[in-house]
Amino acid sequence: MKEFILEKLPLKEDIETKYVLKKLNEAHRALAELKGLVSNIPNEGILINTLGLQEAKDSSEIENIITTHDDLYKAELNLDGVKSVDAKEVQNYISALKKGYSLISKRNILSNNDIIQIQSELERNNAGFRKVPGTALKNAKTGEVVYTPPQDYETIHDLMSNLEQFINDDTLSAFDPIVKMAVIHYQFESIHPFYDGNGRTGRIINALYLVMKDLLNLPILYLSRHIIKNKAEYYNLLQEVRETGSWENWLIYIIEGVEQTSKQTITLIREIQSLMLEYKHLIRAKYKFYSQDLLNNLFQHPYTKIEFIERDLNVSRVTASNYLNKLSEGGILVKHKLGTANYYINHKLYEILTRQHL
């Protein structure tokens, strides 16, 4: 079998076929609607936290890191008695996503140093780009080597420098940003620059790139749910590009993922908005301690605790405890005990977030 040589970008051929261009129109319409909807949410932390955690869970599941929503939200509470290793991995993902968003917000570029920082936050190591040969991508069932990425550090570094330039210099390619995102994702996964965390880092780059191109204001368009549903196809299409140089199927897969995921996220955000409005009227009518900060806390943390209320509302522990207990007595929250600590679940929000928006 002839050794595969990964070519540098930009691509020499025009890959935007008529079918690709037609599908792009539909994806852009859905993305624009999502962007407009997000601008109406008063606190961006609500969406980054709630939707980011969902993406972290789904993206990690692609790598066979499986956790329940319950374990995931408990891990965020950082209470004694929560020991889920997989949930901690997922927490690292949301931390890496936020780190990446912070980095691109400053300069609107994504450098290799930024990508290394994102992967470091994800994997909690400082290994950087691969320096030791031996990495190969294998079929999970048969153990057969499917693809061997570049092996030596110099080649990896050279290809990543080229990718960095392609990401940030729009004069190199006139492709539509969604097409360019699909090319970037293919190239990054084919370089496979890290020992671990390549898939999850690549999916974070997707979300950040859409923000950089002003297609979204927040990195909340996540393709992991789409990939989970079509996991074998995802890997097969990546390999198809390597083996045949045919891009159309891969591009359509990503473009349809953007469109479908945008529509799912729109549905999800509208449900969250509706519930926020319901709770706003309910808490304001029944409790003198209503505030927007309180409402934001209850939606930023599906599972909350006294310390979160103390911090976010700048109130005493006694006051925070009083607020949460009254809300649980009124059925707005559900109170649970773990060890010696209490935590409080926004059960209606939990139901929205754990329902499959397919």
Backbone hydrogen bonds in HBPLUS format (Angstrom, degrees):
<---DONOR---> <-ACCEPTOR-->    atom                        ^
c    i                          cat <-CA-CA->   ^        H-A-AA   ^      H-
h    n   atom  resd res      DA  || num        DHA   H-A  angle D-A-AA Bond
n    s   type  num  typ     dist DA aas  dist angle  dist       angle   num
A0017-THR N   A0015-ILE O   3.09 MM   2  5.83 124.6  2.41 107.7  92.3     1
A0021-LEU N   A0017-THR O   2.93 MM   4  6.24 163.2  1.96 156.6 160.6     2
A0022-LYS N   A0018-LYS O   2.96 MM   4  6.19 154.7  2.03 147.2 154.0     3
A0023-LYS N   A0019-TYR O   3.03 MM   4  6.26 162.5  2.07 149.8 154.0     4
A0024-LEU N   A0020-VAL O   2.92 MM   4  6.12 145.5  2.04 146.9 157.2     5
A0025-ASN N   A0021-LEU O   3.34 MM   4  6.64 147.7  2.45 144.4 149.7     6
A0027-ALA N   A0023-LYS O   3.13 MM   4  6.46 158.4  2.18 150.7 156.8     7
A0028-HIS N   A0024-LEU O   2.87 MM   4  6.06 163.3  1.90 158.1 162.0     8
A0029-ARG N   A0025-ASN O   3.13 MM   4  6.31 151.6  2.21 142.3 149.4     9
A0030-ALA N   A0026-GLU O   3.23 MM   4  6.49 161.5  2.27 146.4 150.5    10
A0031-LEU N   A0027-ALA O   2.93 MM   4  6.16 160.3  1.97 151.6 157.6    11
A0032-ALA N   A0028-HIS O   2.88 MM   4  5.99 160.1  1.92 148.1 153.2    12
A0033-GLU N   A0029-ARG O   3.09 MM   4  6.33 155.1  2.15 145.6 151.8    13
A0034-LEU N   A0030-ALA O   3.02 MM   4  6.28 156.1  2.08 146.6 153.3    14
A0035-LYS N   A0031-LEU O   2.87 MM   4  6.15 160.2  1.91 153.1 158.4    15
A0036-GLY N   A0032-ALA O   3.05 MM   4  6.25 159.9  2.09 147.0 151.8    16
A0037-LEU N   A0033-GLU O   3.03 MM   4  6.24 155.2  2.09 146.2 152.9    17
A0038-VAL N   A0034-LEU O   2.96 MM   4  6.18 161.6  2.00 156.0 160.3    18
A0039-SER N   A0035-LYS O   3.27 MM   4  6.47 146.7  2.39 142.9 150.5    19
A0040-ASN N   A0037-LEU O   3.05 MM   3  5.58 158.5  2.10 112.9 119.7    20
A0041-ILE N   A0038-VAL O   3.04 MM   3  5.51 168.8  2.05 118.0 121.5    21
A0046-ILE N   A0043-ASN O   3.11 MM   3  5.85 151.8  2.19 118.9 125.2    22
A0048-ILE N   A0044-GLU O   3.08 MM   4  6.35 172.9  2.09 160.7 162.9    23
A0049-ASN N   A0045-GLY O   2.91 MM   4  5.74 156.4  1.97 138.5 145.6    24
A0050-THR N   A0046-ILE O   2.95 MM   4  5.99 167.0  1.97 147.0 150.1    25
A0051-LEU N   A0047-LEU O   2.89 MM   4  5.36 140.9  2.04 132.6 144.4    26
A0052-GLY N   A0048-ILE O   2.94 MM   4  4.92 126.2  2.23 107.8 123.3    27
A0053-LEU N   A0049-ASN O   2.98 MM   4  5.87 150.6  2.07 134.7 141.4    28
A0054-GLN N   A0050-THR O   3.26 MM   4  6.51 151.1  2.35 136.8 144.3    29
A0055-GLU N   A0051-LEU O   2.92 MM   4  6.23 159.9  1.96 150.8 155.7    30
A0056-ALA N   A0052-GLY O   2.81 MM   4  6.00 157.5  1.86 146.3 153.4    31
A0057-LYS N   A0053-LEU O   2.95 MM   4  6.14 154.2  2.02 144.5 150.6    32
A0058-ASP N   A0054-GLN O   2.99 MM   4  6.29 164.1  2.01 150.3 154.3    33
A0059-SER N   A0055-GLU O   2.70 MM   4  5.77 172.6  1.70 162.4 164.8    34
A0060-SER N   A0056-ALA O   3.05 MM   4  5.96 155.3  2.11 137.6 144.5    35
A0061-GLU N   A0057-LYS O   3.01 MM   4  6.16 142.4  2.15 138.6 149.2    36
A0062-ILE N   A0058-ASP O   3.25 MM   4  6.62 140.0  2.41 144.8 153.4    37
A0063-GLU N   A0060-SER O   2.96 MM   3  5.26 133.2  2.19 102.6 115.3    38
A0065-ILE N   A0060-SER O   2.93 MM   5  5.11 159.0  1.98 137.9 136.6    39
A0064-ASN N   A0061-GLU O   2.88 MM   3  4.73 154.1  1.95 109.2 110.2    40
A0072-LEU N   A0068-THR O   2.97 MM   4  6.16 158.5  2.02 148.3 155.0    41
A0073-TYR N   A0069-HIS O   2.90 MM   4  6.13 166.9  1.92 158.7 159.9    42
A0074-LYS N   A0070-ASP O   2.97 MM   4  6.08 152.0  2.05 145.6 154.2    43
A0075-ALA N   A0071-ASP O   2.87 MM   4  6.01 150.6  1.95 144.2 152.1    44
A0076-GLU N   A0072-LEU O   3.30 MM   4  6.63 144.9  2.43 139.7 147.9    45
A0077-LEU N   A0074-LYS O   2.97 MM   3  5.18 132.0  2.20 100.7 114.1    46
A0078-ASN N   A0075-ALA O   3.07 MM   3  5.26 140.9  2.23 101.6 112.5    47
A0082-VAL N   A0079-LEU O   3.37 MM   3  6.07 155.4  2.43 137.7 137.0    48
A0088-LYS N   A0084-SER O   3.19 MM   4  6.42 147.0  2.30 137.1 145.4    49
A0089-GLU N   A0085-VAL O   3.05 MM   4  6.44 149.0  2.15 146.1 154.7    50
A0090-VAL N   A0086-ASP O   3.01 MM   4  6.37 152.9  2.09 147.9 155.1    51
A0091-GLN N   A0087-ALA O   2.89 MM   4  6.18 151.3  1.97 145.0 153.3    52
A0092-ASN N   A0088-LYS O   2.96 MM   4  6.27 146.6  2.07 144.2 153.1    53
A0093-TYR N   A0089-GLU O   3.19 MM   4  6.57 138.2  2.37 137.3 148.1    54
A0093-TYR N   A0090-VAL O   2.99 MM   3  5.03 124.8  2.31  95.0 109.6    55
A0094-ILE N   A0090-VAL O   3.25 MM   4  6.73 155.7  2.31 153.4 157.0    56
A0095-SER N   A0091-GLN O   3.07 MM   4  6.29 155.5  2.14 147.2 154.6    57
A0096-ALA N   A0092-ASN O   2.87 MM   4  6.10 147.8  1.97 142.5 151.2    58
A0097-LEU N   A0093-TYR O   2.86 MM   4  6.18 153.8  1.93 152.5 160.0    59
A0098-LYS N   A0094-ILE O   3.00 MM   4  6.20 163.3  2.03 147.0 150.9    60
A0099-LYS N   A0095-SER O   2.97 MM   4  6.13 151.6  2.05 140.7 149.2    61
A0100-GLY N   A0096-ALA O   2.92 MM   4  6.15 159.8  1.96 148.0 152.7    62
A0101-TYR N   A0097-LEU O   2.94 MM   4  6.22 158.9  1.98 150.6 156.4    63
A0102-SER N   A0098-LYS O   2.94 MM   4  6.12 157.0  1.99 147.5 153.6    64
A0103-LEU N   A0099-LYS O   2.99 MM   4  6.26 152.9  2.07 147.5 155.0    65
A0104-ILE N   A0100-GLY O   3.01 MM   4  6.31 165.4  2.03 157.4 159.5    66
A0105-SER N   A0101-TYR O   3.02 MM   4  5.99 142.2  2.17 140.9 151.3    67
A0108-ASN N   A0104-ILE O   2.69 MM   4  4.60 143.3  1.82 136.3 144.5    68
A0114-ASP N   A0111-SER O   3.07 MM   3  5.05 119.0  2.46  92.9 107.7    69
A0115-ILE N   A0111-SER O   3.00 MM   4  6.40 157.4  2.06 148.6 154.6    70
A0116-ILE N   A0112-ASN O   2.87 MM   4  6.12 157.0  1.93 150.9 156.9    71
A0117-GLN N   A0113-ASN O   2.97 MM   4  6.21 151.5  2.05 141.8 149.6    72
A0118-ILE N   A0114-ASP O   2.89 MM   4  6.22 153.0  1.97 151.6 159.1    73
A0119-GLN N   A0115-ILE O   2.98 MM   4  6.26 164.9  2.01 151.7 155.0    74
A0120-SER N   A0116-ILE O   2.86 MM   4  5.99 151.4  1.94 145.1 153.8    75
A0121-GLU N   A0117-GLN O   2.96 MM   4  6.15 152.9  2.03 144.8 151.2    76
A0122-LEU N   A0118-ILE O   3.02 MM   4  6.24 146.2  2.14 142.4 152.2    77
A0123-GLU N   A0119-GLN O   2.86 MM   4  6.02 165.1  1.88 155.2 157.7    78
A0124-ARG N   A0120-SER O   2.68 MM   4  5.19 130.2  1.93 136.4 147.6    79
A0130-ARG N   A0193-PRO O   2.71 MM  63  5.82 155.7  1.77 165.0 169.4    80
A0137-LEU N   A0147-TYR O   2.82 MM  10  5.19 170.8  1.83 173.9 170.9    81
A0146-VAL N   A0137-LEU O   2.72 MM   9  5.70 154.3  1.79 149.0 158.2    82
A0147-TYR N   A0137-LEU O   3.23 MM  10  5.19 161.6  2.26 139.9 142.7    83
A0139-ASN N   A0144-GLU O   2.75 MM   5  5.29 158.2  1.80 152.2 157.9    84
A0143-GLY N   A0139-ASN O   2.77 MM   4  5.01 150.0  1.85 142.2 148.9    85
A0156-ILE N   A0152-ASP O   3.09 MM   4  6.39 166.8  2.11 156.3 160.4    86
A0157-HIS N   A0153-TYR O   2.80 MM   4  5.94 168.8  1.81 158.0 161.1    87
A0158-ASP N   A0154-GLU O   2.91 MM   4  6.01 154.9  1.98 142.8 150.1    88
A0159-LEU N   A0155-THR O   2.89 MM   4  6.08 165.1  1.92 155.0 158.3    89
A0160-MET N   A0156-ILE O   2.90 MM   4  6.07 155.8  1.96 149.7 156.9    90
A0161-SER N   A0157-HIS O   2.94 MM   4  6.09 147.7  2.04 142.2 150.8    91
A0162-ASN N   A0158-ASP O   3.06 MM   4  6.31 152.5  2.13 143.2 150.6    92
A0163-LEU N   A0159-LEU O   2.88 MM   4  6.15 152.2  1.96 142.7 150.8    93
A0164-GLU N   A0160-MET O   2.84 MM   4  6.00 157.3  1.89 145.2 151.2    94
A0165-GLN N   A0161-SER O   3.12 MM   4  6.36 154.9  2.19 141.6 147.5    95
A0166-PHE N   A0162-ASN O   2.99 MM   4  6.28 154.7  2.06 145.6 153.0    96
A0167-ILE N   A0163-LEU O   2.85 MM   4  6.09 157.5  1.90 157.2 162.5    97
A0168-ASN N   A0164-GLU O   3.24 MM   4  6.40 155.8  2.30 145.0 150.3    98
A0169-ASP N   A0165-GLN O   2.87 MM   4  5.68 140.9  2.02 153.0 160.3    99
A0172-LEU N   A0169-ASP O   3.23 MM   3  6.01 168.8  2.24 119.9 123.3   100
A0179-VAL N   A0176-ASP O   3.05 MM   3  5.26 115.5  2.48 105.1 120.4   101
A0180-LYS N   A0176-ASP O   2.83 MM   4  6.11 162.0  1.86 158.7 164.9   102
A0181-MET N   A0177-PRO O   2.82 MM   4  6.00 148.8  1.92 140.1 148.4   103
A0182-ALA N   A0178-ILE O   3.05 MM   4  6.35 151.5  2.14 141.8 148.8   104
A0183-VAL N   A0179-VAL O   2.94 MM   4  6.31 151.6  2.02 150.3 158.5   105
A0184-ILE N   A0180-LYS O   2.84 MM   4  6.08 161.4  1.87 152.7 157.9   106
A0185-HIS N   A0181-MET O   2.89 MM   4  6.10 158.0  1.94 147.7 153.6   107
A0186-TYR N   A0182-ALA O   3.02 MM   4  6.19 163.3  2.04 144.2 148.7   108
A0187-GLN N   A0183-VAL O   2.90 MM   4  6.10 166.6  1.92 153.0 156.9   109
A0188-PHE N   A0184-ILE O   2.85 MM   4  6.01 165.7  1.87 153.5 157.5   110
A0189-GLU N   A0185-HIS O   2.96 MM   4  6.09 171.6  1.97 153.6 156.3   111
A0190-SER N   A0186-TYR O   2.92 MM   4  6.03 143.5  2.06 144.1 154.8   112
A0191-ILE N   A0187-GLN O   2.86 MM   4  6.10 150.2  1.95 149.3 156.8   113
A0192-HIS N   A0188-PHE O   2.86 MM   4  6.05 156.2  1.91 148.1 155.6   114
A0201-THR N   A0197-GLY O   2.93 MM   4  5.89 158.2  1.98 146.6 153.7   115
A0202-GLY N   A0198-ASN O   2.86 MM   4  5.93 159.1  1.90 147.7 153.9   116
A0203-ARG N   A0199-GLY O   3.03 MM   4  6.30 147.0  2.14 144.2 152.8   117
A0204-ILE N   A0200-ARG O   3.05 MM   4  6.31 145.6  2.17 144.7 153.6   118
A0205-ILE N   A0201-THR O   2.99 MM   4  6.30 155.9  2.05 150.0 156.7   119
A0206-ASN N   A0202-GLY O   3.15 MM   4  6.47 147.0  2.26 139.8 147.9   120
A0207-ALA N   A0203-ARG O   3.46 MM   4  6.77 161.4  2.50 143.0 144.6   121
A0208-LEU N   A0204-ILE O   3.02 MM   4  6.30 163.9  2.05 156.0 160.9   122
A0209-TYR N   A0205-ILE O   2.84 MM   4  5.94 153.8  1.91 152.6 159.2   123
A0210-LEU N   A0206-ASN O   3.29 MM   4  6.62 153.1  2.37 149.1 154.6   124
A0211-VAL N   A0208-LEU O   3.15 MM   3  5.18 122.3  2.50  95.2 109.5   125
A0212-MET N   A0208-LEU O   2.91 MM   4  6.24 159.7  1.96 151.9 158.0   126
A0213-LYS N   A0209-TYR O   2.98 MM   4  6.23 144.4  2.11 146.6 155.3   127
A0215-LEU N   A0210-LEU O   2.92 MM   5  5.29 149.7  2.01 172.4 168.6   128
A0214-ASP N   A0211-VAL O   2.92 MM   3  4.96 160.2  1.96 110.9 114.4   129
A0220-ILE N   A0218-LEU O   2.85 MM   2  5.62 130.3  2.10 111.3  95.9   130
A0227-ILE N   A0223-LEU O   2.97 MM   4  6.28 152.6  2.04 151.9 160.7   131
A0228-ILE N   A0224-SER O   2.83 MM   4  6.06 158.9  1.87 154.2 159.1   132
A0229-LYS N   A0225-ARG O   3.15 MM   4  6.38 159.3  2.20 147.0 151.7   133
A0230-ASN N   A0226-HIS O   3.18 MM   4  6.35 135.0  2.39 135.3 147.2   134
A0230-ASN N   A0227-ILE O   3.03 MM   3  4.97 126.7  2.32  93.8 108.5   135
A0234-TYR N   A0230-ASN O   2.94 MM   4  6.21 152.2  2.02 152.9 161.5   136
A0235-TYR N   A0231-LYS O   3.25 MM   4  6.63 163.3  2.28 156.9 157.6   137
A0236-ASN N   A0232-ALA O   2.90 MM   4  6.06 158.8  1.94 149.8 156.9   138
A0237-LEU N   A0233-GLU O   2.83 MM   4  5.89 157.7  1.88 152.8 157.3   139
A0238-LEU N   A0234-TYR O   3.17 MM   4  6.38 157.1  2.22 145.7 151.7   140
A0239-GLN N   A0235-TYR O   3.09 MM   4  6.29 160.7  2.13 145.3 150.4   141
A0240-GLU N   A0236-ASN O   2.80 MM   4  6.02 140.1  1.96 138.5 150.8   142
A0241-VAL N   A0237-LEU O   3.14 MM   4  6.38 153.0  2.22 147.4 151.2   143
A0242-ARG N   A0238-LEU O   3.35 MM   4  6.73 157.8  2.41 142.4 148.0   144
A0243-GLU N   A0239-GLN O   2.91 MM   4  6.15 157.6  1.96 152.6 158.5   145
A0244-THR N   A0240-GLU O   2.84 MM   4  5.75 159.1  1.89 150.4 155.6   146
A0245-GLY N   A0241-VAL O   2.81 MM   4  4.62 140.3  1.96 121.6 131.7   147
A0251-LEU N   A0247-TRP O   2.98 MM   4  6.15 167.1  2.00 165.6 169.9   148
A0252-ILE N   A0248-GLU O   2.90 MM   4  6.11 166.0  1.92 159.1 162.8   149
A0253-TYR N   A0249-ASN O   2.99 MM   4  6.13 155.2  2.06 143.2 150.2   150
A0254-ILE N   A0250-TRP O   3.11 MM   4  6.42 160.1  2.15 151.9 155.8   151
A0255-ILE N   A0251-LEU O   2.82 MM   4  6.01 169.1  1.84 157.7 161.3   152
A0256-GLU N   A0252-ILE O   2.83 MM   4  5.86 167.1  1.85 150.8 154.6   153
A0257-GLY N   A0253-TYR O   3.03 MM   4  6.12 144.6  2.15 134.6 144.9   154
A0258-VAL N   A0254-ILE O   2.87 MM   4  6.23 151.1  1.96 151.0 158.3   155
A0259-GLU N   A0255-ILE O   3.01 MM   4  6.33 162.7  2.04 151.5 155.6   156
A0260-GLN N   A0256-GLU O   2.86 MM   4  6.00 176.2  1.86 155.5 156.8   157
A0261-THR N   A0257-GLY O   2.89 MM   4  5.78 161.7  1.92 144.7 150.9   158
A0262-SER N   A0258-VAL O   2.94 MM   4  5.91 151.1  2.02 140.8 149.0   159
A0263-LYS N   A0259-GLU O   3.10 MM   4  6.37 162.5  2.13 150.8 154.8   160
A0264-GLN N   A0260-GLN O   2.93 MM   4  6.23 158.0  1.98 149.9 156.4   161
A0265-THR N   A0261-THR O   2.87 MM   4  5.99 157.8  1.92 147.1 153.2   162
A0266-ILE N   A0262-SER O   2.89 MM   4  6.13 150.2  1.98 148.4 156.7   163
A0267-THR N   A0263-LYS O   3.11 MM   4  6.38 162.2  2.14 147.9 151.6   164
A0268-LEU N   A0264-GLN O   3.00 MM   4  6.26 159.3  2.04 146.9 152.8   165
A0269-ILE N   A0265-THR O   2.86 MM   4  6.03 165.8  1.88 152.8 156.0   166
A0270-ARG N   A0266-ILE O   2.98 MM   4  6.14 160.8  2.02 151.0 156.3   167
A0271-GLU N   A0267-THR O   3.11 MM   4  6.35 152.0  2.19 145.1 152.4   168
A0272-ILE N   A0268-LEU O   2.99 MM   4  6.32 155.4  2.05 148.6 155.8   169
A0273-GLN N   A0269-ILE O   2.79 MM   4  6.03 161.5  1.82 154.4 159.4   170
A0274-SER N   A0270-ARG O   2.95 MM   4  6.09 159.8  1.99 144.7 150.0   171
A0275-LEU N   A0271-GLU O   3.00 MM   4  6.22 158.4  2.05 146.7 152.2   172
A0276-MET N   A0272-ILE O   2.87 MM   4  6.10 155.8  1.93 150.4 157.6   173
A0277-LEU N   A0273-GLN O   2.99 MM   4  6.26 157.0  2.05 150.0 155.6   174
A0278-GLU N   A0274-SER O   3.00 MM   4  6.25 155.8  2.06 144.9 151.9   175
A0279-TYR N   A0275-LEU O   2.89 MM   4  6.12 165.3  1.92 154.4 157.5   176
A0280-LYS N   A0276-MET O   2.81 MM   4  5.95 150.1  1.90 144.4 153.6   177
A0281-HIS N   A0277-LEU O   3.12 MM   4  6.34 166.2  2.14 151.7 152.9   178
A0282-LEU N   A0278-GLU O   3.02 MM   4  6.16 159.5  2.07 146.0 152.5   179
A0283-ILE N   A0279-TYR O   2.79 MM   4  5.79 174.8  1.79 153.9 155.7   180
A0284-ARG N   A0280-LYS O   3.02 MM   4  5.91 157.3  2.07 141.3 148.7   181
A0285-ALA N   A0281-HIS O   3.01 MM   4  6.00 149.8  2.10 139.2 146.7   182
A0286-LYS N   A0282-LEU O   3.11 MM   4  6.24 147.4  2.22 143.9 152.2   183
A0287-TYR N   A0283-ILE O   2.83 MM   4  5.45 155.8  1.88 151.2 154.8   184
A0290-TYR N   A0287-TYR O   3.43 MM   3  5.97 156.9  2.49 117.6 116.7   185
A0295-LEU N   A0291-SER O   3.11 MM   4  6.46 163.5  2.14 149.6 153.3   186
A0296-ASN N   A0292-GLN O   2.83 MM   4  6.04 162.8  1.86 151.8 156.9   187
A0297-ASN N   A0293-ASP O   3.00 MM   4  6.17 154.1  2.06 141.8 148.4   188
A0298-LEU N   A0294-LEU O   3.08 MM   4  6.41 158.1  2.13 153.5 158.4   189
A0299-PHE N   A0295-LEU O   3.23 MM   4  6.52 133.5  2.45 143.2 155.1   190
A0299-PHE N   A0296-ASN O   3.16 MM   3  5.27 136.6  2.36  97.9 109.9   191
A0300-GLN N   A0296-ASN O   2.77 MM   4  5.89 132.9  1.99 147.8 161.9   192
A0301-HIS N   A0297-ASN O   3.08 MM   4  6.03 148.4  2.18 147.3 152.7   193
A0346-ASN N   A0302-PRO O   2.84 MM  44  5.24 171.3  1.84 162.5 165.4   194
A0304-THR N   A0344-TYR O   2.83 MM  40  5.27 168.2  1.85 154.9 155.2   195
A0344-TYR N   A0304-THR O   2.89 MM  40  5.27 167.3  1.91 152.0 154.7   196
A0308-PHE N   A0305-LYS O   3.06 MM   3  5.49 126.0  2.37 107.5 120.6   197
A0309-ILE N   A0305-LYS O   3.31 MM   4  6.74 157.7  2.37 153.6 159.6   198
A0310-GLU N   A0306-ILE O   2.87 MM   4  6.17 165.6  1.89 159.6 164.3   199
A0311-ARG N   A0307-GLU O   2.99 MM   4  6.12 165.2  2.02 146.5 150.1   200
A0312-ASP N   A0308-PHE O   2.87 MM   4  5.98 172.3  1.87 153.4 156.0   201
A0313-LEU N   A0309-ILE O   2.91 MM   4  5.61 157.4  1.96 146.6 151.8   202
A0314-ASN N   A0310-GLU O   2.87 MM   4  5.23 119.7  2.24 129.1 140.8   203
A0315-VAL N   A0310-GLU O   3.29 MM   5  4.90 139.5  2.46 118.9 129.6   204
A0320-ALA N   A0316-SER O   2.90 MM   4  6.15 165.1  1.92 153.9 158.2   205
A0321-SER N   A0317-ARG O   2.90 MM   4  6.02 162.9  1.93 150.5 155.1   206
A0322-ASN N   A0318-VAL O   2.97 MM   4  6.14 152.0  2.05 143.2 151.1   207
A0323-TYR N   A0319-THR O   2.96 MM   4  6.27 159.2  2.00 154.1 158.6   208
A0324-LEU N   A0320-ALA O   3.10 MM   4  6.35 170.8  2.11 154.5 155.8   209
A0325-ASN N   A0321-SER O   2.94 MM   4  6.04 162.7  1.97 150.3 155.6   210
A0326-LYS N   A0322-ASN O   3.02 MM   4  6.10 159.4  2.07 148.3 153.7   211
A0327-LEU N   A0323-TYR O   3.01 MM   4  6.25 157.0  2.06 149.2 155.9   212
A0328-SER N   A0324-LEU O   2.94 MM   4  6.17 145.6  2.06 144.4 153.8   213
A0329-GLU N   A0325-ASN O   2.88 MM   4  6.09 152.6  1.96 144.7 152.6   214
A0330-GLY N   A0326-LYS O   2.97 MM   4  6.18 140.2  2.13 139.7 150.3   215
A0332-ILE N   A0327-LEU O   2.95 MM   5  5.36 137.5  2.13 171.4 166.6   216
A0333-LEU N   A0327-LEU O   3.25 MM   6  5.69 156.5  2.30 115.0 115.6   217
A0331-GLY N   A0328-SER O   3.11 MM   3  5.04 159.8  2.16 100.5 106.5   218
A0334-VAL N   A0345-ILE O   2.91 MM  11  5.04 148.9  2.01 133.8 144.0   219
A0345-ILE N   A0334-VAL O   2.82 MM  11  5.04 166.8  1.83 143.5 144.9   220
A0336-HIS N   A0343-TYR O   2.80 MM   7  5.37 161.4  1.83 169.4 170.1   221
A0343-TYR N   A0336-HIS O   2.90 MM   7  5.37 157.8  1.94 142.9 147.8   222
A0338-LEU N   A0341-ALA O   2.79 MM   3  5.39 167.3  1.80 160.7 164.9   223
A0341-ALA N   A0338-LEU O   3.08 MM   3  5.39 153.3  2.15 133.4 130.1   224
A0350-TYR N   A0346-ASN O   2.90 MM   4  6.15 158.9  1.95 154.6 161.7   225
A0351-GLU N   A0347-HIS O   2.99 MM   4  6.18 151.5  2.07 140.9 147.5   226
A0352-ILE N   A0348-LYS O   3.17 MM   4  6.46 152.9  2.24 141.5 147.9   227
A0353-LEU N   A0349-LEU O   2.93 MM   4  6.21 165.0  1.96 158.7 162.2   228
A0354-THR N   A0350-TYR O   2.95 MM   4  6.03 144.1  2.08 148.0 156.8   229
A0355-ARG N   A0351-GLU O   3.13 MM   4  6.03 124.8  2.45 136.4 147.1   230
